[in-house]
């Protein structure tokens, strides 16, 4: 057995993971090869460090409400029926009706019907009061801050980019969640949508941000709030096509 | 692979030793729509799955999200569960695969140059870390190194060295041969040993021993 092959075997022998039939061979090699004996000692020390880490507790324990949150998320998602059950779950006649509706929606979508509808809705304005936005954020909202002057904290949360329309009225342009609001990927203002949002809002003076900090939240919890806001306001920049 | 060689998992819950049979019964109830049974199943298994997710992802926020996703996927696929197979095999496989998917999706793990990283150098590698501080440093160093392992090596390393499954159990969980598990385990350990040497040169300095 050469030393390179022996090294791979030693990495298993160090924890007793080498099959019996190979154990005698490696032990014989170790008796005859001083370099491999030394390497075996190094591997033992490396393995000891790993074992000690594996025996120690994970620094941040699981949150106590974990299982309740899982059940809550299951309940929330079960309220939205799947396409399959909506089409085929109850009666075939409804399934056929569903298929026909989808075809009709496809035709309308292809013809630009919905784009026109959405554009009209945006054009006529869907600005709402800060009070309503605050209520829809379940009361945990902070802001509105001028987006140019706002430094997001390194904490988990949900945020919305707003366009100030007049006085106390805002239009929600974009909503997202992040495990760390200060991280680069969380903040659309910094990079990908800045030009589009500015162009849409007319000036950076009109663009604000509202934040709901949820430091101990899981992604699923944050996504529920984000989904609610998107459903309620249908923000322009949450549409796949952007502005 | 010989089914009889696959040990029945023992899980401790509130001081009571539970075997697979009890959890299997809970899963069967959950399969027939009993949401309370599923919640109990989640409560019993949550820490183990969170542990795997933490060791795969390296941080608690991601681990919470991954563990949530594992149980949500488990619930949505529960009707497909074939009772003739051990639920634990299915559950742990889901945990490692969801972890890998999650890390890919969020693309947050980057190659870390350990040569420049002085943050971990206080732990005593020659006798193993002993204090909480040393353990914390060593956990950070090993976490960073394992995050850069190829997917299969990372799965095998986490399941064998951090979770304590044996190679046959891991083969069942990952759906491969035990010999394949050993190959990936050896490679993972050699890479970790090499990286540890970069951070702790005294690992190979025999004068200190």
Interface residues (C-beta under 8 A of the other chain):
Chain A: X7 X8 X9 X11 X12 X14 X15 X17 X18 X38 X41 X42 X43 X45 X46 X47 X48 X49 X50 X51 X52 X53 X54 X56 X58 X59 X60 X62 X63 X66 X67 X68 X69 X70 X71 X73 X74 X75 X77 X156 X179 X180 X218 X219 X220
Chain B: X35 X38 X39 X42 X43 X46 X47 X50 X51 X54 X55 X60 X61 X62 X64 X65 X67 X68 X69 X71 X72 X75 X123 X125 X126 X127 X128 X129 X130 X135 X136 X138 X139 X142 X160 X161 X162 X163 X164 X166 X167 X182 X183 X185 X186 X187 X189 X190 X192 X193 X196 X197 X203 X204 X206 X209
